[in-house]
Structure formats: C-alpha cells, structure tokens
Amino acid sequence: MKFIVSSSSLLKQLQHIAGVINANTVLPILEDFLFEVEKNKLTVVATDLETVMRVQLDIEAKDNGKVCIPARILIDSLKNIADQPLTFNIDKNFAIEITSDNGKYKVMGENPDNFPKEPAADDTTSFKMTALALVTAINKTLFATSNDDLRPAMTGVFFELDKKGLQFVATDAHRLVRYKRKDISAPKGDNFIVPRKPLNLLKAAIPANEDEITLSYNNNHLFVKHGTTQMSCRLIDARFPDYKVVIPSDNPYRLTVNKNDFQSALRRVSVFSNKSTNQVALNISGSELQLAAQDVDFSFEGNERMKCQYNGEDLVIAFNARFLIEMLNAADSDEVNLELSTPTKAGLIKPAEQEDNEELLMLVMPLMLNQ
C-alpha cells in the first residue's frame, strides 16, 4: 500500500486525536494510530477503549488498505519535518517507509486486525447544536467536576435534555455549575453523564464557531460528529445526584461586585490563606467588602477592601478562594451578583448580564469561619 499526504495537514489532524492515547496502556496496540486508506481518503483512528476519535483527510492513493502506526514516533517526526508531501510505503509485513524531499525514515507498524473495534451507533437519538454552544458549555462546567473516582457520577458533566433546551450540570459536592441553553432542542426528555476526558478532547478538537455539530447517544455511548472529525465515548453508568434540592430558592441578600476587581483581590489575598483550605473571609457591610485571609501556622495575614453594592444585613462568610476564582472565570460579564443568606448556607454566583438564550448559575458551599 502506498499513499502521499501533506506533512503539516497530517500533523494537525493527528494532534487533534493524540490526546486519546494514554501514556501507559494495557495493550501495546493502543499506543498506535489506525490508518485506513480508501478512495483517496485517509481516516486515522485513536482509542483508549473508552473514547474513540477519528479524523479524515484527503490524500493521493492508488490502492486501499490499513495499518497501525506507533503514535509517538510518528508525531515526533512530523513536528520536525517542514511542510511537504510525504510518501508512505507499507509492505505486507506492515513495515512502513516514509520518504520526504531529502530523507527516508523506517518504522515497524502492526497488524490492523488487532486494533479494537469501535462501538456501533445503534438505536441512537440525535440532536444538533453549534460548535460554539458546545465549547462554551464545556468551558463553563468542566472545571467543577470531581476527581473522586469513588463517586463516578460526579467525574463527568450531566447533560439534561428536553424540547425547551439543554442543561449542563457539574458538581464536586463543594460547588455546582448549571449552564442552560434555550436555543437547542432535543427530540425528547433524557439525560446522561459524559466523562471529563472526552469533553476535554472535544473542546480542543472543534472550533468555537457557528458550525453545526451532531450529537447522538444511546444507553452506553455518546457520538459526536463535526465535519471530518468524529468522536465516540462510553457514558458514565451512574446516577447523577439530585442537584435541584441543593440550590437555595431564597437567598435574600445580594452583593454586586466588579468581576475583575473581585477576582484580582481574591488572588492577592488568598496568597496568605491556609494552603489546605484556601479560606478567604468576606466581611460585607454597606457598600464595602473586606477580604481577609490568614494562615495561623506561619503567621501570614492578608486584608483588602473594595467597593460593592449590597442589599442585606451585615454578613461575614468564608469561601475557598480557588473555587471562587475558577467560577468567576466562567462568568462572561463585567459584574457578578452573589446571592447570600447566612454564613452556613450555600451562596449563588450569577453574571449580572446574560444572553437571552443562556443562563448560568453557580453554587458554592461556605467554609466554617476561623474565629
């Protein structure tokens, strides 16, 4: 089998899917890309048994065939080859010879029959959304997922579908993010949990533009298709916690602050906080917000004050500053509203201005105050 392909376009496509491959895999063949050549099209597949990604690009080829090529050496060599046509020659023992303008490189491939089969897209339900909507939803929720493998449901993003819209929810039991889109409609009410890794890969592989993306799912897998890129992943088989019961409906006090000023103050003050809790206390009275952090073990202390708008009784409440900083990143507005009630009840963070078809709500649990 022989084919000719542009080195730069091959590298670009391989980098989209290389993230699927784990560094230490159980099966050596999972360290390879599967190359399939058919009718002047090259399809490249990567898998870790849970997630499968495939890309397609145009090539020059006389015949069809398949081969598995070790991923690392191929990507490392392509990174150092200037943009030019490369000729791949594969013999019947899967030995691969790559010829460039002034070089020849040999690598031993593997039998493509040993490469794992992809899951079949049977009995799927499909809906469409823009690439931008999907990338935005991933960016606004993924950071709040949990790393605790003992609670698998929280290690992914919960997709909740109905005809009125789509909700993306993520929580790690300390904070929760719910992002709603009203400009997407699914054929029926349904829900599933998508793991973190494939969402991270998708975010990197698809452009944040108005391109249309098709998402299909069945009981076990999600399938995503955008142009020449496709991905499928196994869904998390667990029940997502009933998140609606933890969202407080009556937080009467409202604090409005400039997002960037608040975030910068948190960054400065949290340097002096206890490294295990990142605790920063907010002391709110009138139109002034005071931020205070201390680490008793080292006698560190940091204090700042800033202007705010506040309706409510004077309040002192403490939060994990790292959580607040990450959540403020997800709010696309100059000002944010914090809805609070008592020092022991969850606080809500919402952007002061939101787009008509979007709604972002973030919840964060307070920390016990060090008196």
C-alpha positions, 0 to 999 in steps of 0.5 A: 500500500502506498499513499502521499499526504501533506506533512503539516495537514497530517500533523494537525489532524493527528494532534487533534486525536493524540490526546486519546492515547494514554501514556501507559496502556494495557495493550501495546496496540493502543499506543498506535494510530489506525490508518485506513486508506480508501478512495483517496481518503485517509481516516486515522483512528485513536482509542483508549477503549473508552473514547474513540476519535477519528479524523479524515483527510484527503490524500493521493492513493492508488490502492486501499488498505490499513495499518497501525502506526506507533503514535509517538514516533510518528508525531515526533517526526512530523513536528520536525519535518517542514511542510511537504508531501510525504510518501508512505510505503507499507509492505505486507509485513506492515513495515512502513517507509516514509520518504520526504524531499531529502530523507527516508525514515523506517518504522515497524507498524502492526497488524490492523486486525488487532486494533479494537473495534469501535462501538456501533451507533445503534438505536441512537437519538440525535440532536444538533447544536453549534460548535460554539454552544458546545465549547462554551458549555464545556468551558463553563462546567468542566472545571467543577467536576470531581476527581473522586473516582469513588463517586463516578457520577460526579467525574463527568458533566450531566447533560439534561435534555428536553424540547425547551433546551439543554442543561449542563450540570457539574458538581464536586459536592463543594460547588455546582455549575448549571449552564442552560441553553434555550436555543437547542432542542432535543427530540425528547426528555433524557439525560446522561453523564459524559466523562471529563476526558472526552469533553476535554478532547472535544473542546480542543478538537472543534472550533468555537464557531457557528458550525453545526455539530451532531450529537447522538447517544444511546444507553452506553455511548455518546457520538459526536460528529463535526465535519471530518472529525468524529468522536465516540465515548462510553457514558458514565453508568451512574446516577447523577445526584439530585442537584435541584434540592441543593440550590437555595430558592431564597437567598435574600441578600445580594452583593454586586461586585466588579468581576475583575476587581473581585477576582484580582483581590481574591488572588492577592489575598488568598496568597496568605490563606491556609494552603489546605483550605484556601479560606478567604473571609468576606466581611460585607457591610454597606457598600464595602467588602473586606477580604481577609485571609490568614494562615495561623501556622506561619503567621501570614495575614492578608486584608483588602477592601473594595467597593460593592453594592449590597442589599442585606444585613451585615454578613461575614462568610468564608469561601475557598478562594480557588473555587471562587476564582475558577467560577468567576472565570466562567462568568462572561460579564463585567459584574457578578451578583452573589446571592447570600443568606447566612454564613452556613448556607450555600451562596449563588454566583450569577453574571449580572448580564446574560444572553437571552438564550443562556443562563448560568448559575453557580453554587458554592458551599461556605467554609466554617469561619476561623474565629 
